[in-house]
Amino acid sequence: MAIDDPVRGSAGTPEAPAAPEKRSTWSALRPLVLRLHFYAGVLIAPLLLVAATSGLLYALSFQAEKIVYSHELTTDVGERKVPLDSQVAAARKAHPEGTVTAVWPSAEDGATTRVLMNSPEVEEGRSLAVFVDPYTAETRGELPSYGSSGALPLRTWIDELHRDLHLGDLGRNYSELAASWLWVVALGGLLLWIGRKRASKRALLVPERGAGGRRRTLSWHGSVGLWAVAGLVVLSATGLTWSKYAGENIGAVRDQLGGATPAVAATLDGAAPDGHEGHGDGGHGDAHRGADIGVDNAVAAAAGVGVEGRISVILPAEGSGYVVKETDTLFPVHLDSVAIDPADARIMDELRFSDYPLLAKLTRFGIDAHMGVLFGPANQIVLAALMVALIMLIVWGYRMWWQRRPTRDRRSADGDDAPAASGGPFRFGRAVPRGAWRRVPVTAMMPLAALTVLVGWFVPMLGISLLVFLAVDLALGLVARARRRSTAA
């Protein structure tokens, strides 16, 4: 992309000297932003393309699950539902080797109840979901279930592909690197697009009519990027909360600001303080040996204080009580929770979502939006649209790079003096000229450098990769200089 010249005033007009000074800062910063956008686009775009493609598949997997696992998820509507305790007993009978950890009661007509178990039949970190007909208490099948959203095998496989390419901790570096650069590329592109000269404001929002060649590609790249930038920045920020390195820093800052997500207190009087933590490691159900009111009474007690509808019931572990949580993320969200004494149905603690700290609410909304479970199918449609937009932005970006190459009919867009045919028909587009940082005024360069160091420390994968970019750029510059000297000699 050619660098725009500063605007010159008309000869003889008193305003002419002031125009260049007004735009001098952006005129100096633009080549630097352009070069960063170019390098990040060329080198990080393959990772972003993988993340966008797998993210698109993930957004579509919610509806695909309903089709693939329709036998387990749905049943014929009966006259009335049998007690939840009978449904749990049926799941235990079908899988006596498992330990029941939680129950997701049927939330709508024709939907099955999901009984979650810790079982040797599934790998560590997953639960065995036994699907029970709520009208007959007959089991309709079982599948491995993963995470708080209850992802079944299809969605779990796509989720792991998106998160780590099925490579474990090593693969997580790919997703963190992509998330670290996505907001930089998106915001840099926004600045470049807004800062361009154009004949009309309409060309800022929609692709330019009648344009051809690289100008047409740029018009689509810029206008679509403008509409998608807010969503891409949100996806980048929420994705970093799950990352290994930046995620730890984000969590620490959030906790220091009082934004940690609260939890309902379910520890029984006289029990060890960590008894409630057994809810995550399988110490439920059969691990509780005291008096037990049963799942139905626990659900009734929770409904008595307004915790009802689409819920998850966590069974008591030794030293802790029932925890009933609302899981309805459709607008308005219902995410209240309550702890219940398993001996007498006494309400031990209540936690309302309205009482969450603001940062905890925003974190929950952001994570749910990233996962596609906030507001249901509407969220999944928006996610799919963003992923398609990101894929097309990457394709258009590479196409512009290719269109900048010298051809037999013309020279390169940024003034290549060599004969066009010398590079052959497969010559790639040229990079943005080096030395852009030297044009930035010291008053702007110093705070910019300090901000870069701070962000690079807070988001380590961004900082490390940026240093690698600078080292490669320096090496290429030295090689080019040596070639010019050799040619001159």
C-alpha positions in Angstrom: 0.0 0.0 0.0 1.5 3.3 -1.0 2.0 5.9 1.7 -0.2 8.9 1.2 1.4 12.4 0.8 0.6 15.1 3.4 -2.2 17.4 2.3 -0.8 20.7 0.8 -2.8 23.9 1.0 -3.5 26.1 -2.1 -0.9 28.6 -3.0 -1.5 32.1 -1.5 -4.0 30.9 1.2 -3.2 31.8 4.8 -4.3 28.3 6.0 -1.7 26.4 3.9 1.2 26.2 6.4 -1.1 24.8 9.2 -2.3 21.7 7.3 0.9 19.6 7.3 1.5 20.4 11.0 -2.0 19.2 11.9 -1.4 15.8 10.3 2.3 15.4 11.0 1.8 12.9 13.9 -0.4 10.5 11.9 1.7 11.0 8.8 4.7 9.8 10.8 2.9 7.0 12.6 1.1 5.6 9.5 4.1 3.9 7.9 4.9 2.3 11.2 1.3 1.0 11.7 1.3 -0.1 8.0 4.5 -2.1 8.4 3.3 -3.7 11.6 0.0 -4.6 10.0 1.8 -6.0 6.9 4.1 -8.2 8.9 1.5 -9.4 11.3 -0.9 -10.1 8.4 1.6 -12.1 6.4 3.2 -14.1 9.2 0.3 -14.5 11.7 -2.5 -14.8 9.3 -2.0 -18.6 8.8 -2.6 -19.1 12.5 -5.6 -16.8 12.4 -6.9 -18.7 9.4 -6.8 -22.0 11.3 -8.4 -20.4 14.4 -11.2 -18.9 12.2 -11.9 -22.1 10.3 -12.1 -24.2 13.5 -14.0 -21.4 15.2 -16.6 -21.5 12.4 -16.9 -25.3 12.7 -17.4 -24.8 16.5 -20.1 -22.2 16.0 -22.0 -24.7 13.7 -21.4 -27.6 16.0 -24.2 -26.7 18.5 -26.9 -27.3 15.9 -25.0 -30.3 14.5 -25.0 -31.9 17.9 -28.8 -31.8 18.0 -28.9 -33.7 14.7 -26.1 -36.2 15.4 -27.2 -37.0 18.9 -31.0 -36.6 18.5 -31.7 -40.1 19.9 -29.9 -39.3 23.2 -31.1 -35.7 23.5 -34.8 -36.1 22.7 -37.7 -38.4 23.4 -41.4 -38.7 22.9 -43.5 -36.4 25.1 -45.3 -38.4 27.8 -48.2 -37.5 30.1 -46.1 -36.7 33.1 -42.5 -36.9 34.3 -41.2 -39.4 36.9 -39.3 -38.1 39.9 -35.7 -37.1 39.4 -34.5 -39.6 42.0 -36.0 -42.4 39.9 -34.2 -41.1 36.8 -30.9 -41.0 38.8 -31.5 -44.5 40.0 -32.0 -45.7 36.4 -28.7 -44.2 35.4 -26.9 -45.8 38.4 -28.4 -49.1 37.5 -27.2 -48.8 33.9 -23.7 -47.8 35.0 -23.1 -49.2 38.6 -19.4 -48.5 38.2 -19.9 -44.8 38.0 -20.4 -42.1 40.7 -23.1 -39.6 40.0 -21.8 -36.0 40.2 -24.6 -33.9 38.8 -28.0 -33.9 37.2 -29.4 -31.7 34.5 -33.2 -32.1 34.6 -35.2 -32.1 31.4 -35.8 -28.4 30.8 -38.4 -28.6 28.1 -41.0 -31.0 26.7 -39.3 -33.9 24.8 -35.8 -33.3 26.2 -34.0 -36.0 28.1 -32.5 -35.6 31.6 -28.7 -35.8 31.7 -27.1 -37.6 34.6 -23.4 -36.9 34.8 -21.0 -39.5 36.3 -17.4 -39.9 37.1 -16.7 -43.2 35.4 -13.7 -45.3 34.3 -15.3 -45.5 30.9 -14.3 -42.0 30.0 -10.9 -40.2 30.2 -9.9 -37.9 33.0 -11.4 -34.4 32.8 -14.6 -35.7 31.2 -17.9 -37.0 32.6 -20.1 -39.8 31.4 -23.4 -38.4 30.5 -26.3 -40.9 30.8 -29.4 -39.7 29.0 -32.7 -40.7 30.7 -36.2 -40.5 29.4 -38.0 -38.2 32.0 -41.4 -39.8 31.3 -40.4 -43.5 31.6 -37.0 -43.4 33.5 -35.5 -45.5 30.7 -31.9 -44.8 29.6 -31.5 -43.7 26.0 -27.7 -43.9 25.8 -24.6 -42.5 27.2 -21.8 -40.2 25.8 -18.7 -38.5 27.1 -19.5 -34.9 28.2 -17.0 -32.1 28.6 -17.1 -28.7 30.3 -19.8 -26.6 31.8 -21.7 -26.3 28.5 -21.9 -30.1 28.3 -20.1 -30.5 25.0 -20.6 -34.0 23.5 -17.9 -35.8 21.4 -18.5 -33.9 18.2 -18.3 -30.4 19.7 -15.5 -31.5 22.1 -13.3 -32.7 19.2 -13.8 -29.4 17.3 -13.3 -27.4 20.5 -9.9 -29.1 21.1 -9.0 -28.5 17.5 -9.7 -24.8 17.9 -7.9 -24.6 21.3 -4.7 -26.6 20.8 -4.9 -28.6 17.5 -5.1 -31.8 19.6 -1.5 -31.2 20.6 -2.0 -30.5 24.3 0.0 -27.8 26.0 2.3 -27.3 23.0 -0.7 -26.6 20.7 -2.0 -24.0 23.1 0.8 -21.7 22.0 -0.8 -21.5 18.5 -4.1 -20.2 19.8 -2.5 -17.8 22.3 -0.3 -16.4 19.6 -3.3 -15.9 17.3 -5.4 -14.3 20.0 -2.4 -12.1 21.0 -2.1 -10.6 17.5 -5.8 -10.6 16.4 -6.6 -7.3 18.3 -3.3 -5.7 17.1 -4.1 -6.5 13.5 -7.7 -5.5 13.8 -7.1 -2.2 15.5 -4.1 -1.4 13.2 -6.3 -2.1 10.1 -9.0 0.1 11.5 -6.6 3.1 11.9 -5.3 2.6 8.4 -8.7 2.4 6.9 -10.2 5.4 8.7 -7.0 7.4 8.0 -7.3 7.0 4.2 -8.5 9.7 1.9 -11.7 8.9 0.1 -14.2 10.7 -2.1 -17.2 10.0 0.0 -18.1 8.7 3.5 -20.0 5.8 1.9 -16.7 4.3 0.7 -15.8 4.0 4.4 -18.7 1.7 5.2 -19.3 -0.3 2.1 -17.1 -1.6 -0.8 -16.5 1.0 -3.5 -18.5 0.6 -6.6 -16.8 0.3 -10.0 -13.3 -0.2 -8.4 -11.0 -2.8 -10.0 -7.8 -4.6 -9.2 -6.1 -4.1 -6.0 -8.3 -1.0 -5.2 -11.3 -3.2 -5.3 -9.7 -5.8 -3.0 -8.7 -3.1 -0.6 -12.2 -1.7 -0.6 -13.7 -5.0 0.5 -10.9 -5.7 3.0 -11.3 -2.4 4.6 -15.1 -2.0 4.7 -15.7 -5.6 6.0 -13.0 -5.2 8.5 -14.6 -2.0 9.8 -17.9 -3.9 10.5 -16.1 -6.8 12.1 -13.4 -5.1 14.2 -15.4 -4.8 17.4 -16.3 -8.5 17.4 -12.8 -9.5 16.6 -11.3 -7.5 19.4 -13.8 -9.0 21.9 -12.9 -12.5 20.6 -9.2 -11.7 21.0 -9.7 -10.4 24.6 -11.9 -13.3 25.7 -9.7 -15.8 24.0 -6.7 -14.5 26.0 -8.5 -15.2 29.3 -8.1 -18.9 28.6 -4.5 -18.7 27.4 -1.6 -20.1 29.4 0.6 -17.0 29.9 -1.5 -13.9 29.3 -4.5 -15.7 31.0 -2.6 -15.8 34.2 -1.8 -12.1 34.1 -5.4 -11.3 33.2 -6.7 -13.4 36.1 -4.3 -11.8 38.6 -5.3 -8.2 37.6 -9.0 -9.2 37.7 -8.6 -10.6 41.2 -6.7 -7.5 42.4 -9.5 -5.3 41.1 -12.1 -7.4 43.0 -13.5 -9.0 39.9 -13.1 -12.7 40.9 -16.2 -14.8 40.3 -17.9 -15.6 43.6 -19.1 -19.1 44.5 -22.0 -20.2 46.7 -20.8 -21.6 50.1 -21.9 -25.2 50.4 -19.7 -26.5 53.2 -21.6 -28.1 56.0 -21.2 -26.9 59.6 -18.2 -28.6 61.2 -16.8 -29.9 57.8 -13.4 -29.1 56.4 -13.4 -25.8 54.5 -12.4 -27.5 51.3 -15.3 -30.0 51.2 -17.1 -28.1 48.5 -14.1 -28.5 46.1 -15.0 -32.1 45.7 -17.7 -31.0 43.2 -15.0 -30.8 40.6 -13.1 -34.0 41.2 -15.9 -36.6 41.3 -16.4 -36.8 45.1 -20.2 -36.7 44.8 -23.3 -38.8 45.3 -22.0 -42.0 46.8 -19.3 -40.2 48.7 -22.0 -38.6 50.9 -22.9 -41.0 53.7 -25.2 -38.8 55.9 -28.9 -38.1 55.7 -30.0 -37.2 52.2 -33.3 -35.4 51.2 -32.8 -36.5 47.6 -32.6 -34.6 44.3 -36.4 -33.9 44.1 -36.5 -32.2 47.5 -33.3 -30.3 46.7 -34.9 -28.9 43.5 -38.1 -28.0 45.4 -36.1 -26.2 48.1 -34.2 -24.2 45.4 -37.5 -23.4 43.6 -38.8 -22.0 46.9 -36.2 -19.2 46.8 -36.5 -18.6 43.0 -33.8 -20.8 41.6 -35.6 -22.8 39.0 -36.1 -23.3 35.3 -33.1 -24.6 33.4 -30.8 -25.8 36.2 -27.9 -28.0 37.1 -28.0 -30.0 40.4 -24.6 -30.8 41.9 -24.9 -33.7 44.3 -23.4 -33.4 47.8 -19.9 -34.7 48.6 -18.7 -35.6 52.0 -18.9 -32.4 54.1 -20.9 -30.4 51.6 -24.5 -29.9 50.5 -26.4 -29.8 47.3 -25.7 -26.9 44.9 -28.5 -25.9 42.5 -27.4 -23.5 39.8 -29.5 -21.8 37.1 -27.9 -22.2 33.6 -30.3 -20.2 31.4 -28.1 -17.8 29.4 -30.9 -16.6 27.2 -31.8 -12.9 27.7 -32.3 -12.0 30.5 -29.8 -14.4 31.9 -30.7 -16.5 35.0 -27.5 -17.6 36.8 -28.5 -17.6 40.5 -27.3 -20.5 42.7 -28.2 -21.9 46.1 -26.6 -24.3 48.6 -28.9 -26.8 50.4 -28.3 -28.9 53.4 -28.8 -32.6 52.4 -30.1 -33.5 55.8 -33.1 -31.1 56.2 -33.4 -29.0 53.0 -32.2 -25.9 54.9 -31.0 -23.1 52.7 -27.3 -22.7 53.6 -26.4 -19.9 51.2 -27.8 -18.0 48.2 -25.8 -16.2 45.5 -27.6 -13.9 43.0 -26.1 -13.1 39.7 -27.1 -9.4 40.3 -24.7 -9.4 43.3 -21.7 -10.4 41.1 -18.9 -7.7 40.8 -19.1 -5.9 37.5 -15.9 -7.4 36.3 -17.1 -10.9 37.1 -20.3 -10.2 35.2 -18.4 -8.9 32.2 -16.0 -11.9 32.3 -19.0 -14.3 32.4 -20.7 -12.6 29.5 -17.5 -12.4 27.5 -16.6 -16.1 28.0 -20.1 -17.3 27.2 -20.2 -15.1 24.1 -16.9 -16.6 23.0 -18.2 -20.1 23.6 -21.5 -19.4 21.7 -23.8 -20.1 24.6 -24.8 -16.5 25.4 -28.3 -15.7 24.0 -28.4 -19.1 22.2 -28.5 -19.5 18.4 -28.2 -15.7 17.9 -24.8 -15.9 19.5 -23.8 -18.8 17.3 -24.9 -17.0 14.1 -22.8 -13.9 15.1 -19.8 -16.1 15.8 -20.2 -17.9 12.4 -20.5 -14.5 10.6 -17.4 -13.2 12.4 -15.4 -16.3 11.4 -16.5 -16.0 7.8 -15.5 -12.3 7.8 -12.1 -13.1 9.3 -11.4 -15.8 6.7 -12.3 -13.4 3.9 -10.2 -10.6 5.4 -7.2 -13.0 5.4 -7.9 -14.0 1.8 -8.2 -10.4 0.7 -5.1 -9.5 2.6 -3.0 -12.1 0.8 -4.6 -11.2 -2.5 -3.5 -7.5 -2.0 0.0 -8.7 -1.3 0.0 -10.8 -4.5 -1.5 -7.9 -6.5 1.4 -5.6 -5.4 3.9 -7.8 -7.2 5.6 -6.5 -10.4 4.2 -7.9 -13.6 5.2 -7.8 -17.3 2.7 -5.0 -17.9 3.5 -2.8 -14.9 6.0 -2.2 -12.2 5.3 -2.7 -8.5 2.8 -0.5 -6.7 5.5 1.1 -4.5 7.9 2.0 -7.3 10.1 -1.0 -8.1 12.9 0.2 -10.4 13.9 -3.2 -11.6 12.4 -4.6 -14.8 9.1 -6.2 -14.0 9.8 -9.4 -15.9 13.1 -10.1 -13.9 11.2 -11.6 -11.0 9.1 -13.9 -13.2 5.4 -14.3 -13.1 5.4 -15.7 -9.6 7.1 -12.9 -7.9 5.5 -12.0 -4.5 4.4 -8.5 -3.5 6.9 -6.3 -1.9 6.9 -5.4 1.8 6.3 -1.9 3.1 9.6 0.0 3.1 11.8 -0.3 6.2 12.8 2.5 8.6 9.3 3.7 9.4 10.0 4.0 13.1 12.7 6.7 12.3 10.0 9.0 11.0 8.1 9.0 14.3 8.7 12.1 16.5 10.5 11.4 19.8 7.6 12.8 21.7 5.4 10.1 20.2 8.0 7.4 20.0 8.9 7.3 23.7 5.4 6.7 25.1 4.7 4.3 22.2 7.8 2.3 23.1 6.9 2.2 26.7 3.4 1.1 25.9 4.8 -1.7 23.6 7.0 -2.9 26.4 4.2 -3.0 28.9 1.8 -4.8 26.5 4.6 -7.2 25.5 5.2 -8.1 29.2 1.5 -8.5 29.9 0.9 -10.6 26.7 4.2 -12.5 26.5 3.5 -14.3 23.2 2.9 -11.0 21.5 6.1 -9.5 23.0 8.3 -12.5 22.1 6.9 -12.7 18.5 7.3 -9.0 18.1 11.0 -9.3 19.0 11.3 -12.1 16.5 9.7 -9.9 13.8 12.2 -7.1 14.6 15.2 -9.5 14.5 14.1 -10.9 11.1 13.4 -7.5 9.7 16.9 -6.3 10.8 18.5 -9.4 9.3 16.7 -8.9 6.0 17.7 -5.2 6.0 21.4 -6.1 6.5 21.2 -8.7 3.7 19.5 -6.2 1.3 22.1 -3.6 2.1 24.9 -6.1 1.5 23.4 -6.9 -1.9 23.1 -3.3 -2.9 26.8 -2.7 -2.0 27.8 -5.8 -4.0 25.8 -4.6 -7.0 27.2 -1.1 -6.8 30.8 -2.6 -6.6 
